[in-house]
Amino acid sequence: LVSSAEETAKDLYRTLVETNQLRAQQALPPTHTFLATGDAKAFESLARRFLGPEVTRVEHQDL
């Protein structure tokens, strides 16, 4: 059995190494801002369940 997700991750890693696009070890950690068209607090609560406590910046965005 072959996991397509695992093979895709390996291919992506290899490509990032070959093109020198890996994040530098000494670089600052990234920050992420999530945009929600509905209730930002409700989205943040649900997002933390799936993505972890790192979800800290959620902003409401009108369409």
LUMTI-268714 format. One record per atom (N, C-alpha, C): residue number from 1; residue in one letter; atom name; x, z, y. Coordinates in steps of 0.1 Angstrom, whole numbers, plus 2048, in hexadecimal, padded with zeros to 3 digits. Layout:
BEGIN
+-----+----+----+-----+-----+-----+
!   i ! aa ! at !  c1 !  c3 !  c2 !
+-----+----+----+-----+-----+-----+
! NUM !  A ! CA !   X !   Z !   Y !
...
+-----+----+----+-----+-----+-----+
% end
This chain:
BEGIN
+-----+----+----+-----+-----+-----+
!   i ! aa ! at !  c1 !  c3 !  c2 !
+-----+----+----+-----+-----+-----+
!   1 !  L !  N ! 808 ! 800 ! 7F4 !
!   1 !  L ! CA ! 800 ! 800 ! 800 !
!   1 !  L !  C ! 809 ! 800 ! 80C !
!   2 !  V !  N ! 806 ! 7F8 ! 816 !
!   2 !  V ! CA ! 80D ! 7F7 ! 822 !
!   2 !  V !  C ! 805 ! 7FB ! 82E !
!   3 !  S !  N ! 80A ! 804 ! 836 !
!   3 !  S ! CA ! 802 ! 809 ! 842 !
!   3 !  S !  C ! 805 ! 7FF ! 84D !
!   4 !  S !  N ! 7FB ! 7F8 ! 852 !
!   4 !  S ! CA ! 7FE ! 7EF ! 85D !
!   4 !  S !  C ! 802 ! 7F6 ! 86A !
!   5 !  A !  N ! 7FC ! 802 ! 86B !
!   5 !  A ! CA ! 800 ! 80A ! 877 !
!   5 !  A !  C ! 80E ! 80E ! 877 !
!   6 !  E !  N ! 813 ! 812 ! 86B !
!   6 !  E ! CA ! 821 ! 816 ! 86A !
!   6 !  E !  C ! 82A ! 80A ! 86D !
!   7 !  E !  N ! 827 ! 7FF ! 867 !
!   7 !  E ! CA ! 82F ! 7F3 ! 869 !
!   7 !  E !  C ! 82F ! 7EE ! 877 !
!   8 !  T !  N ! 824 ! 7EF ! 87E !
!   8 !  T ! CA ! 823 ! 7EB ! 88C !
!   8 !  T !  C ! 82B ! 7F4 ! 894 !
!   9 !  A !  N ! 82B ! 801 ! 891 !
!   9 !  A ! CA ! 833 ! 80B ! 899 !
!   9 !  A !  C ! 842 ! 808 ! 897 !
!  10 !  K !  N ! 846 ! 805 ! 88B !
!  10 !  K ! CA ! 854 ! 801 ! 888 !
!  10 !  K !  C ! 858 ! 7F5 ! 890 !
!  11 !  D !  N ! 84F ! 7EA ! 890 !
!  11 !  D ! CA ! 852 ! 7DE ! 897 !
!  11 !  D !  C ! 854 ! 7E1 ! 8A6 !
!  12 !  L !  N ! 84A ! 7E9 ! 8AB !
!  12 !  L ! CA ! 84B ! 7EC ! 8B9 !
!  12 !  L !  C ! 858 ! 7F3 ! 8BD !
!  13 !  Y !  N ! 85B ! 7FD ! 8B5 !
!  13 !  Y ! CA ! 868 ! 805 ! 8B7 !
!  13 !  Y !  C ! 874 ! 7FB ! 8B7 !
!  14 !  R !  N ! 874 ! 7F3 ! 8AD !
!  14 !  R ! CA ! 880 ! 7E9 ! 8AC !
!  14 !  R !  C ! 880 ! 7E0 ! 8B9 !
!  15 !  T !  N ! 875 ! 7DC ! 8BD !
!  15 !  T ! CA ! 874 ! 7D3 ! 8C9 !
!  15 !  T !  C ! 879 ! 7DB ! 8D6 !
!  16 !  L !  N ! 874 ! 7E7 ! 8D7 !
!  16 !  L ! CA ! 878 ! 7EF ! 8E3 !
!  16 !  L !  C ! 887 ! 7F2 ! 8E3 !
!  17 !  V !  N ! 88D ! 7F4 ! 8D7 !
!  17 !  V ! CA ! 89B ! 7F6 ! 8D6 !
!  17 !  V !  C ! 8A3 ! 7EA ! 8DA !
!  18 !  E !  N ! 89F ! 7DE ! 8D4 !
!  18 !  E ! CA ! 8A6 ! 7D2 ! 8D6 !
!  18 !  E !  C ! 8A5 ! 7CD ! 8E5 !
!  19 !  T !  N ! 89A ! 7D1 ! 8EC !
!  19 !  T ! CA ! 899 ! 7CC ! 8FA !
!  19 !  T !  C ! 89C ! 7D8 ! 904 !
!  20 !  N !  N ! 8A2 ! 7E2 ! 8FE !
!  20 !  N ! CA ! 8A7 ! 7EE ! 907 !
!  20 !  N !  C ! 89B ! 7F3 ! 910 !
!  21 !  Q !  N ! 890 ! 7F5 ! 90A !
!  21 !  Q ! CA ! 884 ! 7FA ! 911 !
!  21 !  Q !  C ! 880 ! 808 ! 90D !
!  22 !  L !  N ! 888 ! 80F ! 905 !
!  22 !  L ! CA ! 884 ! 81D ! 902 !
!  22 !  L !  C ! 886 ! 826 ! 90E !
!  23 !  R !  N ! 87E ! 830 ! 90F !
!  23 !  R ! CA ! 87F ! 839 ! 91B !
!  23 !  R !  C ! 88C ! 841 ! 919 !
!  24 !  A !  N ! 893 ! 842 ! 924 !
!  24 !  A ! CA ! 8A0 ! 849 ! 924 !
!  24 !  A !  C ! 89E ! 858 ! 920 !
!  25 !  Q !  N ! 8A7 ! 85E ! 919 !
!  25 !  Q ! CA ! 8A5 ! 86C ! 914 !
!  25 !  Q !  C ! 8A5 ! 875 ! 920 !
!  26 !  Q !  N ! 8AC ! 872 ! 92B !
!  26 !  Q ! CA ! 8AC ! 87B ! 936 !
!  26 !  Q !  C ! 8A1 ! 879 ! 940 !
!  27 !  A !  N ! 899 ! 86F ! 93E !
!  27 !  A ! CA ! 88E ! 86C ! 947 !
!  27 !  A !  C ! 883 ! 877 ! 947 !
!  28 !  L !  N ! 87D ! 878 ! 952 !
!  28 !  L ! CA ! 872 ! 882 ! 953 !
!  28 !  L !  C ! 866 ! 87E ! 94A !
!  29 !  P !  N ! 85F ! 887 ! 945 !
!  29 !  P ! CA ! 854 ! 884 ! 93C !
!  29 !  P !  C ! 849 ! 87C ! 944 !
!  30 !  P !  N ! 842 ! 873 ! 93E !
!  30 !  P ! CA ! 838 ! 86B ! 945 !
!  30 !  P !  C ! 82C ! 874 ! 949 !
!  31 !  T !  N ! 825 ! 870 ! 953 !
!  31 !  T ! CA ! 818 ! 876 ! 957 !
!  31 !  T !  C ! 80D ! 86C ! 955 !
!  32 !  H !  N ! 802 ! 870 ! 950 !
!  32 !  H ! CA ! 7F7 ! 868 ! 94D !
!  32 !  H !  C ! 7EB ! 86C ! 956 !
!  33 !  T !  N ! 7E4 ! 862 ! 95C !
!  33 !  T ! CA ! 7D7 ! 865 ! 963 !
!  33 !  T !  C ! 7CD ! 85D ! 95C !
!  34 !  F !  N ! 7C2 ! 864 ! 958 !
!  34 !  F ! CA ! 7B7 ! 85E ! 951 !
!  34 !  F !  C ! 7AC ! 85C ! 95B !
!  35 !  L !  N ! 7A5 ! 851 ! 95B !
!  35 !  L ! CA ! 79A ! 84E ! 964 !
!  35 !  L !  C ! 78D ! 84E ! 95C !
!  36 !  A !  N ! 783 ! 855 ! 961 !
!  36 !  A ! CA ! 776 ! 856 ! 95A !
!  36 !  A !  C ! 76B ! 852 ! 963 !
!  37 !  T !  N ! 762 ! 849 ! 95E !
!  37 !  T ! CA ! 757 ! 845 ! 966 !
!  37 !  T !  C ! 74B ! 84F ! 966 !
!  38 !  G !  N ! 74C ! 858 ! 95C !
!  38 !  G ! CA ! 742 ! 862 ! 95B !
!  38 !  G !  C ! 747 ! 870 ! 960 !
!  39 !  D !  N ! 743 ! 87A ! 95A !
!  39 !  D ! CA ! 747 ! 888 ! 95D !
!  39 !  D !  C ! 755 ! 88A ! 959 !
!  40 !  A !  N ! 75E ! 88C ! 963 !
!  40 !  A ! CA ! 76C ! 88D ! 960 !
!  40 !  A !  C ! 770 ! 899 ! 958 !
!  41 !  K !  N ! 769 ! 8A5 ! 95B !
!  41 !  K ! CA ! 76B ! 8B1 ! 953 !
!  41 !  K !  C ! 767 ! 8AF ! 945 !
!  42 !  A !  N ! 75C ! 8A9 ! 942 !
!  42 !  A ! CA ! 758 ! 8A7 ! 934 !
!  42 !  A !  C ! 762 ! 89E ! 92D !
!  43 !  F !  N ! 766 ! 893 ! 934 !
!  43 !  F ! CA ! 770 ! 88A ! 92E !
!  43 !  F !  C ! 77D ! 892 ! 92B !
!  44 !  E !  N ! 781 ! 89A ! 934 !
!  44 !  E ! CA ! 78E ! 8A2 ! 932 !
!  44 !  E !  C ! 78D ! 8AB ! 926 !
!  45 !  S !  N ! 781 ! 8B1 ! 925 !
!  45 !  S ! CA ! 77F ! 8BA ! 919 !
!  45 !  S !  C ! 780 ! 8B2 ! 90C !
!  46 !  L !  N ! 779 ! 8A7 ! 90B !
!  46 !  L ! CA ! 779 ! 89F ! 8FF !
!  46 !  L !  C ! 787 ! 899 ! 8FD !
!  47 !  A !  N ! 78D ! 894 ! 907 !
!  47 !  A ! CA ! 79A ! 88E ! 906 !
!  47 !  A !  C ! 7A5 ! 898 ! 900 !
!  48 !  R !  N ! 7A4 ! 8A4 ! 905 !
!  48 !  R ! CA ! 7AD ! 8AF ! 900 !
!  48 !  R !  C ! 7AB ! 8B1 ! 8F1 !
!  49 !  R !  N ! 79F ! 8B0 ! 8EC !
!  49 !  R ! CA ! 79C ! 8B1 ! 8DE !
!  49 !  R !  C ! 7A3 ! 8A7 ! 8D5 !
!  50 !  F !  N ! 7A4 ! 89A ! 8DB !
!  50 !  F ! CA ! 7AA ! 88F ! 8D3 !
!  50 !  F !  C ! 7B9 ! 88D ! 8D7 !
!  51 !  L !  N ! 7BC ! 88F ! 8E3 !
!  51 !  L ! CA ! 7CA ! 88C ! 8E8 !
!  51 !  L !  C ! 7D3 ! 898 ! 8EA !
!  52 !  G !  N ! 7CD ! 8A4 ! 8EA !
!  52 !  G ! CA ! 7D5 ! 8B0 ! 8EC !
!  52 !  G !  C ! 7D4 ! 8B6 ! 8FA !
!  53 !  P !  N ! 7DA ! 8C1 ! 8FC !
!  53 !  P ! CA ! 7D9 ! 8C8 ! 909 !
!  53 !  P !  C ! 7E1 ! 8C2 ! 914 !
!  54 !  E !  N ! 7E8 ! 8B7 ! 911 !
!  54 !  E ! CA ! 7F0 ! 8B0 ! 91B !
!  54 !  E !  C ! 7E7 ! 8A8 ! 925 !
!  55 !  V !  N ! 7DA ! 8A7 ! 921 !
!  55 !  V ! CA ! 7D1 ! 8A0 ! 92A !
!  55 !  V !  C ! 7CD ! 8AA ! 935 !
!  56 !  T !  N ! 7D3 ! 8A7 ! 941 !
!  56 !  T ! CA ! 7D1 ! 8B0 ! 94C !
!  56 !  T !  C ! 7CC ! 8A9 ! 959 !
!  57 !  R !  N ! 7CE ! 89C ! 959 !
!  57 !  R ! CA ! 7CA ! 895 ! 966 !
!  57 !  R !  C ! 7BF ! 88B ! 962 !
!  58 !  V !  N ! 7B3 ! 88F ! 966 !
!  58 !  V ! CA ! 7A7 ! 886 ! 964 !
!  58 !  V !  C ! 7A0 ! 885 ! 971 !
!  59 !  E !  N ! 79E ! 879 ! 976 !
!  59 !  E ! CA ! 798 ! 876 ! 982 !
!  59 !  E !  C ! 78B ! 86E ! 980 !
!  60 !  H !  N ! 781 ! 871 ! 988 !
!  60 !  H ! CA ! 775 ! 869 ! 988 !
!  60 !  H !  C ! 777 ! 85C ! 98F !
!  61 !  Q !  N ! 772 ! 851 ! 989 !
!  61 !  Q ! CA ! 774 ! 843 ! 98F !
!  61 !  Q !  C ! 766 ! 83D ! 990 !
!  62 !  D !  N ! 761 ! 83A ! 99B !
!  62 !  D ! CA ! 755 ! 832 ! 99D !
!  62 !  D !  C ! 757 ! 824 ! 999 !
!  63 !  L !  N ! 74D ! 81E ! 993 !
!  63 !  L ! CA ! 74E ! 80F ! 990 !
!  63 !  L !  C ! 748 ! 807 ! 99C !
+-----+----+----+-----+-----+-----+
% end
